């Protein structure tokens, strides 16, 4: 996709962002221009050519001088630096912080070694996903959590309500919301050699499928840290915006909350069985465990799968049909892959239609195009795995 196609890709993402302004907080929620928050890097983004758009109540860069296509490819070949300070970092502390958190998430938090972390899901009483999150066990009495910006208010209210009940029964847990800190994500092959040893809390994680780090730093140091990382890379690591971040996570087969997961979607349906700890599968003990454990035993009625397709890229809400024209599901995320140079998408289909290689029809603007269920991730991941 070149020329006008690149413009259309950027405009499509911008339109999708703008349309979400009308949706509920649980999805990508937006504020009016006057209400939009700004990260401490806002002026730095503008000075470096950032095109700012409303996202989850914040004014964030969708791209810089590079096209979204170029930024996506550069992350995989060299590296990218993202401002993700709109996301909410918080700490749980106290001798009972692990058993408290395990009532709310599907992870086996107790089994994590200090200094390690995992992706998890906050569930509701029906087994649905309130939000997905990365949690890190700093020590046995300190857990660090990052939740999505668009889910911040409901996540914090949910945690606080359960914390009050837990503490009323004698549990020892407290929390601290890190609004005084900023969060940078350094991703790609050059992330490790470019990372800076400064006063920061660093987790080896990300949302691109590449090796990388999320760096929590006091907000007053964020701009200087960003400049130092870019300078150290000699221009190879580039500032990258939301547009490429969306392409990268889709190529990696990663869910976007509000699209690929919502409050009515269970982790099993979303293909996150691996995130449910072995002990948790045996014991339960988290909200919605009865529903989730039943799905693990019997299989879910719908499943999230990947697709490749012909024609124009399918988008969220595109209908999925079998070869006979019967509706079997709906696309939740889709677009043109800058690295694979073809259409990729994810969507939910009825169980039985989920196997790799199954042929389907994807409807785009009322016209059916050939699609095939494709194994995720679409682009091989390069996560760091300690020896």
N, C-alpha and C positions, 0 to 999 in steps of 0.2 A: 504494500500500500504506500503510494508516494503522493507528493503534491497535494491536491485537494483531499485525497484520502486521509492524510495526516490531520488536516484541518478538521475533517468530519469526525475523526476519532476524538480529538480534543473537544470539539463542540458537543459531541454525544455525551461525553462524561460530564461536561459542564451542565448540559440540560438535565441529565439524571440527578446531578447535585441540586440544581435549582428546583426541580419538581419535588424533591424530598422535603422542601420547605413546608409543604402542606400535610406532611405525615406526622404520626404521633411520636412521642419522645423515644419509644422503644425502637424506632427505626433511625435512619440518619436524620436527626432533627436539627433544625436551623432557626436562627434568630433574624430579626430585621437588621438592616445595616447598622442602625444606631445601637443595637444591642449586642452586636458581635464582639466577642472578646479577642484580644490580640496577645500572642505570645511575645516574650521579650525579644524574639528574633524577627518581629514583623518588619521593622525598618531595614534590617539586614536583608530580608527576602526582597523587599521592594528595590533596594539599591542594587541587587544582583539580578534584576529582571524578572522577579517572581510575579506571576499573574495570580492575583488573590481572588479567592471565591469563598462564599459562606459554606461552612462545613461544621455540623454539630454545634452550632452556636459560636463558632470561631471563624476568624478570617484567616484562611490558610492558602498556601501556594498550590495551585494545581499543576503548574509547570514553570520552567524558567526559560532561558533563551533556547535551550535544546528542545526539540520536539519530544512528545511523549514516547514515540518510537525510539528515538536516539537515546533518551534517558534510560529506558528499559534495557536496551542492549548494553549500554555502558555499565549498568549495575552488574550484569552478569559477566562482563569482560574485565571490568576494573573495580568500580565501587560507587556507591551512592551515600549521600548524607541527607537524612530526612529530619525535619523538625516534627516531633510527635509530642510536643509539650501540651497539646490539647487533651491528651489522655491523662487519666487520673491514677497517680501512684499513691499507695497507702501502706502503712505497716500495722500489723497486729502484733501485740506483745503481751507477755504474761505466761505463766507456767502451763496454762490451759489453752493457749492460742491454737495449738494443733487440733485437739479434740473439738474445739469450737468450730474451726474452719471445716473440719470433716463433716459436720452436720449440714453444711451448705454446698459442698462441691463433691465431685465424683472421684477426685484424685486420692491416692493413698499418700497423704501428706506425711504421715508418721514414718513411712518407709524412705522418704527422701533423706539423703545425706546432707548435712550442713554444707551450704555453698552450691547446692544443686536446685533445679527447678523443673517445672513441667507445665504444659498447657492443661487447663481444666475448664470445667463448665459449672457455673452456678445454676442450680435447678430449682424449679418450683414444685409444689405438692403433686402436680400431675406429670412430673418428669420432664417438663419443657425447659428450654434453655432461657434463663434470665439474661445471661451474658456469658461469653467465653473470656478467659483471662489467663495470663501467665503468672504463676506463683513461684516464689523462690524461698526456700528455707534458709534463712541467714544463720540462725541457730535454732535449737529446740524450743526457744521461747521468743522467737522473732521471725515472722513471716512477712515478706514483701510481696505486694500484689499490684498489678497494673490492670485497670479496667477501661473499657471503651468510653470515649468522650460522650457519645450519644446516649450511653446507658448510665452515666455517672449518677444522676439524681436517683434513679430507681435502685441502682446497685447499693448506694450508700444508705438509702432508707431501709432496704432489705437487710443489710448487714447490721445496721444500728438496732432495728427492731428485735432481731434475734439475739444480739449482744445484750440488750437490756434483760431479756428473759433468762439468758444464760447466766448473767452476773447475779440476777435475783436469786438464783439457785446456788450461789456460792462460787461460781466459776471465776477464775482469775484471767481476765483478758481486757485489754484496752487497745485503742487505735490512735493513729496519727495520720492525717491526710496531708500529703506533701505538696501543698500549693506553693510553697516557697522554692520549689525546685523545678527545673526544666528537664525535658527528656529528648535526647538525640538518638537516632538510630543510624548506625554506621554498618553498611551491608556490602557484601561482594568479596571477591578474591583478595582485594587489597585491605580489607577491614582489619585483619589481624596485624599486618605490618604497619598500618597507619594509626592504630588506636593509641591514645595518649594516656600516659600514666599521670593522672592528676587527681585532685581531691574529688572523687566521684564514686558513685555506686554503679558497678558495671555488671550486667547480666549478658551471657552469651546466647542471644536469641534474636528473633526478628520476624518479619512478615513478608519475606521475599523468596524463600527457598534457598537462599545463599547463607554461607557462614556470616556471622556478624554480631554486633553488640548493640544493646540499648544502654545508654549512658545517662544516668540521673545525676544532675549537677546543680549546685546552687544557682538560681536564676541569674545572679549578678555575674556569673562566670560563663554563661552559655555562649554569648557571642564570641568571646575570646577563644573558647574551646573550638567552636565551629571554624573560625578562621585558621586556627593552628592545624586542625585536621586537614583542611583543604590545602593549606600551604605545604604541609609535610608530604602530601601525595603528588605534589608538582602538577596539579591540574587533572590528574587521572580520576580521583574521586570528585564527583560533582554534586552540587546541590540538586535534589530531586524532589518532585512534588507528588501530590495525591494521584494524578493521572497515571504516572508510571508505577506508583505503589499499588494501584488497583490492577494494572496489567501483570505486575510481578507476582502478586499473591494469587491471581487467577491461574497463571502458568504453573504455579507451585501447588495448585489444587487446594488452597486454603480458604476457609469459609469467611465470609463477610457478614457480621451480625447485622440483622435487619434485611438481608437478602437471602443468604443461604441457611441462616438459623434465626428462629424467632421463638417467642414464648410458647408456641404450640408445637415446636419441633424438639424431639428428644435427641440426646447425643448418639443413640443407636441409629436412628434414622439418618443422622448427619454423617454416619460413618466414623464416629469417634469412639468406637468400642475400645480401642487401644488406650484411650485416656482414662478409662475406668480401671482403677487399680485392682489387681487380682484379689486382694483381701476384701475390697469393697464389693466385688462381684459376689463373693461368698457371704459377706456379712450384711451388706446394705448399710443402713444407718444414715443415709443422706436423704434430703427431700425428694420425693418422687421415686424412691428406690423400688417400690413394688412394681410400678409401671415399667421402669427401665430393666429390671431383672427379668420380668416376664418377656419383654422383647428380646433380650439376650437368649433366652431359652427357646422361644418359639419363632423368633424372627419378626421384624417390623413389617407393617403393611406397605410402607413406602421407603425408598432409599435414595440418598443423594448419589448421583453418578456423574461422570464426565462425558462430554460429547465433543466430537469434531464434526464439521458440517460443510456443505457447499453453499454457494450463494452468499447473500449478505449476512453479517454476523447476527446470530440470535441475541436478544436482549432479555432482561428480566421480564417475566410474565409471558414469554413466547410459549405457545402451546406445543406439547409433545404428543405425537400420534404414533401408533404402530403402523405397520405397512398396509393394514386394512383401513386405516383412517379413523380408528378408535382412539379417543383421547386417553393417554396413559400417564400424563404428568405435565409439569410446567418448568420452564427454565427459570433459574434464580439469579444467575450471573452469566454473562457472555460477552465476547468481544473478539477482536482480531489480535492474534498473538504476534507481537513484534519480533520475537525470537524464532518462532516456528513458521512464521509467514502463512498462517492459516487460521481459520475460525476455531475457537475453543469455547466451551461453555460448561456449566454445571446446572443440574436440575434434579427435581424429585420425580421418580417414576414408581409405578406399582411394582411390588416385589414380583419377580418372575420375568420382568422386562429389564432387569438391572445388570445382566451378565455382559461382560466385555465382548464386543463384537456384534451385539444385538443391533439390528438396523431399525431406524426410526425416521419419522418425518418431523421436521421442526418448522413451525409456521412463523414467517416473518412478514408483517404487513399483509396478512391474509393469504400468502402464497406458501406452499409446502416445498421444503428443500430437504435433500437427503442428509441424514445424520447417522452416526454410529456411536454406540456406547464405547467410550475409550477410557482406559485405565488412567488414574491420577497418581502422581502428578504428571502434567503434560510435559514439563521440562524437568529433567532429573535434578533432585535437590542435592545440595552440597553442605549439609549441616555438619558442624564440627562434632566429631565423636571421639571422646577421650579414649586413649588406649588402655 
